[in-house]
């Protein structure tokens, strides 16, 4: 009975890393009709991290949603949810009607941004191409303390289609909103209207400080080589085609960015 009296999230921003989800968190948090889980960092990751999940659903609700008042929509952001094989089933068990938001970024650019983030945080010593070649090997020998962060999963995190297919085993497409990072940063207000409609809240222009940055991992001193770009382009070619079909997205923008 107690579980029913606690506030439950009505939506989850479930991915992907390095795709502007932090910026979206701040936009939604600025809307008085929306409550976003607090604190923002570290992300809840309740449905992902076994040690957290084993503490129970009631623990999750109390920890992140105890301060909900009369907000219409209640949400959280854990971007690593997308890539997990166990998370969709766990979410469905506890939140069968929850809405899910995914933001996709050109996987080539996402991979490089992820690499720069790992490098910036002292986790990466290899050059980008060598890191790509050794990714599979490094994932197999990854220190357990990084098993959820997966700092070297540059390529695999861009296999969006296979992750989404796993979610579609448990959730109807009507409960999922697929967005493109590139459109989000160039047509912010248009995309926000779509998000607010999806969440059934009133539209309001985001009231954010202009100096909020999106995915600032690059200090401007390193760029991806043409060889690295083409290497990844070939890897993602078929995966992107499948994503376009599954999610109903026009991904031609990725060919020009």
Backbone torsions as a table, in degrees:
resi	resn	phi	psi	omega
1	UNK	NA	-36.6	-178.2
2	UNK	-61.1	-38.8	-178.4
3	UNK	-57.8	-35.7	-177.7
4	UNK	-71.2	-24.9	-177.4
5	UNK	-84.9	-15.0	179.4
6	UNK	-83.9	149.2	178.3
7	UNK	-73.3	133.0	180.0
8	UNK	-113.1	147.5	176.4
9	UNK	-64.5	141.1	176.4
10	UNK	-99.0	-13.2	176.7
11	UNK	-152.1	157.6	180.0
12	UNK	-136.5	130.0	169.2
13	UNK	-86.1	107.2	-167.7
14	UNK	-105.0	3.4	178.8
15	UNK	158.7	172.1	1.2
16	UNK	-109.1	162.8	178.1
17	UNK	-61.1	145.7	179.0
18	UNK	63.4	34.8	-178.0
19	UNK	-128.2	22.9	176.0
20	UNK	85.7	14.3	-177.9
21	UNK	-68.8	-31.9	177.3
22	UNK	-64.8	-40.8	177.4
23	UNK	-63.2	-42.2	178.4
24	UNK	-63.1	-39.4	177.4
25	UNK	-54.3	-48.0	-177.7
26	UNK	-66.6	-36.6	177.6
27	UNK	-62.8	-48.7	-178.0
28	UNK	-67.6	-35.8	-179.3
29	UNK	-67.8	-20.6	179.8
30	UNK	-82.8	-8.0	179.4
31	UNK	-90.9	122.8	-174.6
32	UNK	-65.7	-16.5	179.2
33	UNK	-88.4	-3.0	-176.0
34	UNK	-120.5	134.2	173.0
35	UNK	-110.0	123.7	175.1
36	UNK	-104.2	140.2	-177.7
37	UNK	-54.3	143.6	179.4
38	UNK	-122.6	141.8	-2.1
39	UNK	-76.9	166.6	176.8
40	UNK	-68.3	-42.6	-179.1
41	UNK	-126.7	138.3	-4.3
42	UNK	-70.0	153.9	178.3
43	UNK	-60.6	152.6	-179.9
44	UNK	-56.3	-51.0	-178.8
45	UNK	50.4	24.6	-176.0
46	UNK	-57.8	-45.1	-176.1
47	UNK	-77.9	-7.7	-179.0
48	UNK	-100.1	-50.9	-173.9
49	UNK	-80.6	115.4	-175.9
50	UNK	-54.7	-42.0	-178.1
51	UNK	-62.4	-33.5	177.0
52	UNK	-77.2	-45.7	-177.8
53	UNK	-60.6	-36.1	-178.9
54	UNK	-69.3	-11.7	176.7
55	UNK	-77.6	-13.9	174.9
56	UNK	101.6	152.6	-176.9
57	UNK	-64.1	-36.8	180.0
58	UNK	-62.6	-38.8	176.8
59	UNK	-59.5	-44.7	180.0
60	UNK	-60.7	-47.1	-178.6
61	UNK	-65.2	-41.8	-179.9
62	UNK	-66.6	-40.9	-175.2
63	UNK	-69.3	-39.3	-171.3
64	UNK	-109.7	-14.5	-173.8
65	UNK	-131.2	18.6	-179.1
66	UNK	-68.3	-23.1	-176.0
67	UNK	-97.1	10.7	176.2
68	UNK	-63.7	136.9	179.3
69	UNK	-108.7	-100.6	-177.7
70	UNK	-118.0	21.0	-177.9
71	UNK	-60.7	145.7	-179.6
72	UNK	-75.3	-42.4	-178.6
73	UNK	-117.0	140.0	-178.7
74	UNK	-126.9	126.0	-174.4
75	UNK	-140.6	167.0	172.7
76	UNK	-141.2	163.4	179.8
77	UNK	-129.7	118.0	173.4
78	UNK	-140.0	97.7	-168.0
79	UNK	-71.1	-16.7	178.6
80	UNK	-82.6	-4.3	177.5
81	UNK	-58.7	-37.6	-173.1
82	UNK	-56.3	-41.4	-170.1
83	UNK	-87.6	-1.1	-176.8
84	UNK	-87.9	141.8	177.6
85	UNK	-84.4	-19.7	-177.7
86	UNK	-96.1	-24.0	-174.7
87	UNK	-61.4	-46.0	-177.5
88	UNK	-55.6	-43.4	-179.7
89	UNK	-66.8	-39.4	179.0
90	UNK	-64.6	-44.1	178.9
91	UNK	-62.4	-45.1	-178.7
92	UNK	-60.4	-37.5	-179.5
93	UNK	-61.8	-43.2	-174.6
94	UNK	-97.7	-28.2	-176.6
95	UNK	-133.4	68.0	-173.0
96	UNK	-60.5	-25.6	-177.0
97	UNK	-108.2	12.4	-177.2
98	UNK	-65.4	150.1	175.6
99	UNK	-97.3	145.5	-176.2
100	UNK	-120.6	138.4	177.4
101	UNK	-120.3	128.7	176.3
102	UNK	-123.7	135.2	174.4
103	UNK	-115.9	125.9	-179.7
104	UNK	-109.1	138.4	176.7
105	UNK	-119.8	149.0	173.6
106	UNK	-39.2	115.0	-172.8
107	UNK	-61.0	-24.0	177.0
108	UNK	-68.3	-49.1	178.9
109	UNK	-67.7	-36.2	178.3
110	UNK	-62.6	-43.0	-180.0
111	UNK	-61.0	-43.9	-179.3
112	UNK	-67.7	-38.7	177.0
113	UNK	-63.0	-40.3	177.7
114	UNK	-62.8	-41.7	178.1
115	UNK	-61.5	-46.2	-180.0
116	UNK	-63.6	-36.6	177.9
117	UNK	-64.0	-46.6	179.7
118	UNK	-62.1	-40.0	179.0
119	UNK	-66.8	-43.6	-179.9
120	UNK	-61.6	-33.2	-178.2
121	UNK	-93.4	14.5	174.3
122	UNK	73.7	18.5	-177.7
123	UNK	-100.3	-11.9	-174.7
124	UNK	-126.6	127.6	179.2
125	UNK	-115.4	-18.3	-176.9
126	UNK	-79.8	160.5	172.1
127	UNK	-76.8	166.2	-170.0
128	UNK	-60.1	-47.4	-176.9
129	UNK	-64.9	-41.5	178.5
130	UNK	-64.0	-38.0	178.4
131	UNK	-64.0	-37.5	177.9
132	UNK	-65.1	-43.9	-178.7
133	UNK	-66.1	-30.8	-176.5
134	UNK	-98.8	6.4	-175.2
135	UNK	-57.8	-50.6	-177.0
136	UNK	-59.8	-43.5	179.8
137	UNK	-64.2	-43.4	-178.0
138	UNK	-68.5	-34.5	178.5
139	UNK	-65.9	-33.0	180.0
140	UNK	-71.1	-27.6	-176.8
141	UNK	-110.8	19.4	-175.8
142	UNK	-65.5	135.4	175.9
143	UNK	-58.0	136.7	-176.6
144	UNK	-57.2	-29.0	-179.0
145	UNK	-68.5	-14.6	178.4
146	UNK	-107.6	12.7	-171.8
147	UNK	-65.4	-23.2	177.8
148	UNK	-98.4	-33.5	178.8
149	UNK	-72.2	-36.5	178.0
150	UNK	45.2	64.0	-173.8
151	UNK	-66.3	-15.0	-177.3
152	UNK	-108.7	12.4	-176.5
153	UNK	-88.4	61.3	-175.1
154	UNK	-70.9	-47.5	-178.2
155	UNK	-77.3	-52.2	-171.6
156	UNK	-60.7	-29.6	-180.0
157	UNK	-71.6	-10.3	178.8
158	UNK	-94.7	3.7	178.0
159	UNK	-84.7	64.0	-172.7
160	UNK	-59.3	-42.3	-173.5
161	UNK	-58.4	-45.0	-177.9
162	UNK	-67.3	-32.1	177.4
163	UNK	-69.7	-43.2	-178.5
164	UNK	-66.5	-35.4	177.6
165	UNK	-60.2	-33.6	177.9
166	UNK	-67.1	-39.4	178.4
167	UNK	-68.4	-34.1	-178.2
168	UNK	-71.7	-9.2	172.5
169	UNK	-72.0	-22.5	-174.0
170	UNK	-118.4	-24.0	-175.0
171	UNK	-126.5	141.5	175.9
172	UNK	-74.1	147.0	-179.3
173	UNK	-59.9	-26.0	-179.1
174	UNK	-66.1	-18.9	179.2
175	UNK	-98.1	8.5	-177.8
176	UNK	-124.8	133.4	175.9
177	UNK	-113.4	120.5	178.7
178	UNK	-101.7	127.0	-178.8
179	UNK	-127.2	158.5	176.1
180	UNK	-109.2	130.3	178.9
181	UNK	-55.6	-43.5	-175.7
182	UNK	-63.4	-36.6	177.1
183	UNK	-75.8	-33.9	-179.3
184	UNK	-61.3	-41.1	-176.4
185	UNK	-83.6	-19.1	179.7
186	UNK	-100.9	-24.3	-179.7
187	UNK	-131.0	52.1	-172.4
188	UNK	-52.5	-50.2	-175.0
189	UNK	-67.4	-34.7	177.1
190	UNK	-64.5	-45.6	180.0
191	UNK	-66.6	-37.9	178.6
192	UNK	-62.1	-37.3	176.9
193	UNK	-59.8	-41.8	178.5
194	UNK	-63.7	-42.0	-179.3
195	UNK	-65.3	-45.9	-179.4
196	UNK	-63.1	-39.2	177.3
197	UNK	-63.7	-42.0	179.3
198	UNK	-61.5	-37.1	-178.2
199	UNK	-89.9	-1.8	179.7
200	UNK	60.9	44.8	174.5
201	UNK	-123.9	162.3	-178.4
202	UNK	-69.5	146.8	177.8
203	UNK	-79.3	135.8	171.5
204	UNK	-147.1	141.0	179.6
205	UNK	-62.8	128.8	-179.4
206	UNK	-53.9	130.1	-178.8
207	UNK	-104.3	81.7	-176.0
208	UNK	-124.7	154.0	176.5
209	UNK	-67.4	142.5	-176.7
210	UNK	-68.4	-18.9	-175.2
211	UNK	-88.6	5.8	176.3
212	UNK	-69.0	127.8	-176.7
213	UNK	-102.7	151.9	177.8
214	UNK	-109.9	122.9	172.9
215	UNK	50.7	53.3	-178.7
216	UNK	-86.6	76.4	178.2
217	UNK	-104.4	-20.9	-176.3
218	UNK	-92.5	126.0	178.1
219	UNK	-88.6	5.2	177.1
220	UNK	88.3	0.2	-177.1
221	UNK	-97.9	-10.3	-177.4
222	UNK	-131.6	135.0	177.8
223	UNK	-127.3	157.3	177.2
224	UNK	-76.9	138.7	179.1
225	UNK	-78.8	161.2	177.6
226	UNK	-61.9	-37.5	178.9
227	UNK	-62.7	-45.0	179.7
228	UNK	-63.7	-42.2	179.9
229	UNK	-61.4	-47.9	-178.4
230	UNK	-67.0	-34.1	177.6
231	UNK	-60.5	-46.8	-179.6
232	UNK	-72.6	-34.8	179.6
233	UNK	-58.6	-41.2	179.1
234	UNK	-68.0	-38.2	179.5
235	UNK	-62.9	-40.9	-173.4
236	UNK	-91.9	-4.0	-173.1
237	UNK	-53.6	-55.4	-177.5
238	UNK	-73.4	-35.8	179.3
239	UNK	-61.4	-41.2	-180.0
240	UNK	-67.0	-37.4	177.6
241	UNK	-62.1	-41.0	-179.9
242	UNK	-67.8	-39.9	178.3
243	UNK	-61.4	-43.0	-179.8
244	UNK	-58.4	-40.1	179.8
245	UNK	-71.1	-46.9	-176.5
246	UNK	-65.5	-46.7	-174.1
247	UNK	-92.2	-8.0	-180.0
248	UNK	67.2	39.8	-176.8
249	UNK	-110.9	145.7	172.7
250	UNK	-92.1	107.6	-174.9
251	UNK	-99.1	14.3	-179.4
252	UNK	-63.0	-22.6	178.0
253	UNK	-60.8	-26.7	179.0
254	UNK	-71.7	-17.0	179.0
255	UNK	-81.7	-13.4	-175.7
256	UNK	-114.0	-0.5	-177.1
257	UNK	-116.6	NA	NA
